[in-house]
């Protein structure tokens, strides 16, 4: 029988070996010449194709930013539409390189699925949508209601906790895809539709008469949404994480898609580091000196992306709220690039 010390040593060696074997994602992506990005099956504002098959959205901009940082070409992305149920399997199996699909960061997901969250690109919470004709003003008035939801999400547990915690009864009508939920809700199979509030605003656009439906004001959970990568490849985790952080930092620094080239000529020490004219931060990520400039030229900063896809001037019309920068009353924050 092996000693406990020897067994521990072998286990550590095996773990390091496995990590080394899997720490090849950046090279694989470069060799392939294309980033494989897992997205929704069509959620306006976050990831959805237009009539020509061109994908756009807040989550899509992260994928475009990664491609721009690696290839200097934001179009070098293959978008893989995934259901809530299949998204983690696709990442675990290597079918996709990154999952950028309005996914909530939780302890169980972080520890049991073999994945790492790279950051948070949208602070959300679960809510309810109802027909205005029901004259419901509060989620607390939904006792004995039938509620439509999508399986494979955090919505099921949150819904159960909310109703149980308020001594209310309810009946679930569950479906595997968001489109099935929308159709069931619109056909009258349920009184309410529950999902992340951002998703409710997006799905409402698909209804025949969106103006006849409203999102109730209550938020019954916290849903920090962000991109994921597989365990065991710290370099790739760093790349995805810092692409997101670059977008957020750019907004804080006033660097936009329009002025990024001019800002890159700045003599300010902080900007010289960021733009790679002083130091080698890009190379430390396995990228080029101009990695930051490439990202912002392709996607704009976080605020530009938010406003374009989900903000007040978009079809969704969502207020910045918690997703405003920390310096402007929100909680959106990124570590400094230095």
GIHUWO-V298202 format. One record per backbone hydrogen bond with DSSP energy under -0.5 kcal/mol. NH is the residue of the N-H (numbers start at 1). CO is the residue of the C=O. Records with the same first field share a line. If there is no record, write none. Layout:
NH=CO / CO
This chain:
7=3
8=4
9=5
10=6
11=7
12=8
13=9
14=10
15=11
16=12
17=13
18=14
19=15
20=16
21=17
22=18
23=19
24=22
25=22
28=24
29=25
30=26
31=27
32=28
33=29
34=29
35=76
37=35 / 78
38=98
39=80
43=47
44=42
46=43
47=43
48=56
50=54
53=50
55=53
56=48
58=45
59=46
60=46
61=57
62=58
63=59
64=60
65=61
66=62
67=63
68=64
69=65
70=66
71=67
72=67 / 68
73=67
76=73
77=75
78=35
79=77
80=37 / 78
81=79
82=39
87=83
90=86
91=87
92=88
93=89
94=90 / 91
95=90
96=90
97=36
98=36
99=228
100=38 / 98
101=99
105=224
106=104
110=106
111=107
112=108
113=109
116=229
118=227
119=227
121=225
122=225
124=122 / 223
127=195
129=193
130=214
131=191
132=212
134=131
135=132
137=135
141=138
142=139
144=169
145=142 / 169
147=171
148=192
149=173
151=175
153=150
156=153
158=154
159=155
160=156
161=157
162=158
163=159
164=160
165=161
166=162
167=164
168=163
171=145
173=147
175=149
181=177
182=178
183=179
184=180
185=181
186=182
187=183
188=185
189=184
191=146
192=146
193=129
194=148
195=127
197=125
200=196
201=197
202=198
203=199
204=200
205=201 / 202
206=203
207=204
210=207
212=209
213=210
214=130
216=128 / 214
220=126 / 218
223=124
225=122 / 223
226=103
228=99
229=116
231=114
233=230
237=233
238=234
239=235
240=236
241=237
242=238
243=239
244=240
245=241
246=242
247=243
248=244
249=245
250=246
251=247
252=248
253=249
254=251
255=250
256=254
260=256
263=259
264=260
265=262
266=263
272=268
273=269
274=270
275=271
276=273
277=272
278=272
284=280
285=281 / 282
286=283
287=282
288=69
291=288
294=290
295=291
296=292
297=293
298=294
299=295
300=296
302=247
305=301
306=302
307=303
308=304
309=305
310=306
311=306
314=311
317=311
318=310
323=320
324=321
326=332
328=325
329=326
330=325
331=322
332=322 / 324
338=336
